[in-house]
Amino acid sequence: MYIAMNRFKVASGSEEAFEAIWKGRDSRLAELAGFISFHLLKGKHFAEEGYTLYASHTMWESEQAFTDWTKSEQFRDAHRNAGERKAEYLGPPVFEGFNTVEGA
């Protein structure tokens, strides 16, 4: 199994708008072979730094299935307007990918 995550620092006061984007999107992830699940995670609010931490979390049957998604029409559609929301973010999202350790 492969887990892909993007961490977002969302500007304080923009949390509701950020969540609404994710709740209202048509991700089309379920159309892809190897897709297992998606979750949007809300983390700690860092008042002094002015942001709330979020992570998008997808689970895939394999790293190849995830890579195939990044090259798909569905991926391009899902990210088509991503640049329009930069004011809500403090910096770009940070990607982290993990393969599960079998037997652990």
C-alpha positions as CSV (number, residue, x, y, z in Angstrom):
1,M,0.0,0.0,0.0
2,Y,1.1,3.6,-0.7
3,I,0.0,6.7,1.2
4,A,0.3,10.1,-0.4
5,M,-0.1,13.3,1.7
6,N,0.1,17.0,1.1
7,R,0.4,19.3,4.1
8,F,-1.1,22.8,3.8
9,K,-0.6,25.8,6.0
10,V,-3.9,27.5,5.7
11,A,-4.0,31.2,6.8
12,S,-5.9,31.9,9.9
13,G,-9.5,32.9,9.0
14,S,-9.4,30.9,5.7
15,E,-10.2,27.5,7.2
16,E,-13.8,27.4,6.4
17,A,-13.2,28.4,2.7
18,F,-10.4,25.9,2.4
19,E,-12.6,23.1,3.8
20,A,-15.5,24.1,1.5
21,I,-13.2,23.7,-1.6
22,W,-12.4,20.2,-0.6
23,K,-16.0,19.3,0.3
24,G,-17.3,20.6,-3.0
25,R,-14.7,19.3,-5.4
26,D,-15.3,16.5,-7.9
27,S,-12.0,14.6,-7.4
28,R,-12.8,11.6,-9.7
29,L,-10.3,9.6,-7.6
30,A,-12.7,6.6,-7.5
31,E,-12.3,6.4,-11.3
32,L,-8.7,5.3,-10.9
33,A,-7.4,1.8,-10.6
34,G,-5.7,1.3,-7.3
35,F,-7.4,4.1,-5.4
36,I,-8.5,3.1,-1.9
37,S,-9.5,6.1,0.1
38,F,-9.2,9.9,0.7
39,H,-9.3,11.9,3.9
40,L,-8.8,15.6,4.6
41,L,-7.2,16.0,8.0
42,K,-7.3,19.1,10.2
43,G,-4.4,19.6,12.5
44,K,-3.4,22.1,15.1
45,H,-4.0,25.9,14.9
46,F,-0.8,27.8,15.3
47,A,-2.1,31.2,16.3
48,E,1.4,32.9,16.6
49,E,2.4,31.8,13.1
50,G,-1.1,32.6,11.7
51,Y,-2.1,29.3,10.2
52,T,-3.9,26.0,10.7
53,L,-2.3,22.8,9.5
54,Y,-4.2,20.5,7.2
55,A,-3.2,17.3,5.3
56,S,-4.8,15.6,2.3
57,H,-4.4,11.9,2.7
58,T,-4.9,9.3,0.0
59,M,-4.3,5.6,0.1
60,W,-3.4,3.6,-3.0
61,E,-2.8,-0.1,-3.7
62,S,0.7,0.8,-4.9
63,E,3.1,3.7,-5.6
64,Q,2.6,3.0,-9.3
65,A,-1.2,3.5,-8.9
66,F,-0.5,6.9,-7.3
67,T,2.0,7.8,-10.1
68,D,-0.5,6.8,-12.7
69,W,-3.1,9.1,-11.1
70,T,-0.6,12.1,-11.3
71,K,-0.4,11.5,-15.0
72,S,-4.1,11.2,-15.6
73,E,-6.9,13.4,-17.0
74,Q,-8.6,13.2,-13.6
75,F,-5.5,14.7,-11.9
76,R,-5.3,17.6,-14.4
77,D,-9.0,18.3,-13.9
78,A,-8.7,18.2,-10.1
79,H,-5.8,20.6,-10.0
80,R,-6.9,22.9,-12.9
81,N,-7.8,25.9,-10.6
82,A,-5.4,25.2,-7.8
83,G,-3.4,28.4,-8.3
84,E,-6.5,30.6,-7.7
85,R,-6.4,29.9,-3.9
86,K,-2.8,30.9,-3.1
87,A,-3.9,33.7,-0.8
88,E,-5.3,31.1,1.6
89,Y,-2.0,29.2,1.9
90,L,1.2,30.1,3.6
91,G,3.6,28.6,1.1
92,P,3.1,25.7,-1.3
93,P,1.8,22.3,-0.1
94,V,4.4,19.9,1.1
95,F,4.2,16.4,-0.4
96,E,5.1,13.3,1.6
97,G,4.8,9.7,0.1
98,F,5.1,6.5,2.1
99,N,5.2,2.8,1.2
100,T,3.9,0.5,3.9
101,V,6.4,-1.8,5.5
102,E,5.1,-5.4,5.1
103,G,5.0,-7.4,8.2
104,A,5.5,-4.5,10.6
